[in-house]
């Protein structure tokens, strides 16, 4: 260690200000009096202020991210709550609508579902059966409500009846179509009858 200190004391450098030779490690030039310490050591107060400012900037940035994350999380929670609220409101509205439907209308709808999905009648056939004095004997308003709300695949019904006409009554394809659209027959629409004929041999 002593040899290292002696070597350091024996080495010289040039003063940045006056260019005279000075001892390596000297804090002050013996010729011009220039302060040879680094900038941060010479300006301790400013250095301390800069450090505080830097810490403040970093802290602010981290705090901003936390605030943003909190805001995003809060926004997501609010969106989920709003979605639930909307679903609840719709469910309540549907319940109120269902409760406001007269019992006779509900009965008509129940029979319409049987006629449509079990007997495979056409839409007009279901309606006629509902209002018929030999059928459901429902008021026209109740029958119309049932027709408007029944869930049925009329094309599939037409195809089902077409197969019955062909396989049971042994009708020709043309006769099957005529029977499907006849006002004295199944009363399907022409579009539904065409669908049935196109898929009759599937």
Secondary structure, DSSP 4 states (H G I P E B T S, - for coil): -HHHHHHHHH-EEE-TTT--EEETT-SB-TTT--B-S-HHHHTHHHHHHHHHHHHHHHHHHHHHHHHHHHHHHHHHHHHHHHHHHHHHHHHHHHHHHHHHS-HHHHHHHHHHHHHHHTS---HHHHHHHHH-TTTT---HHHHHHHHHH----HHHHHHHHHHHHHHHS---HHHHHHHHH-TTTT---HHHHHHHHHTTT-
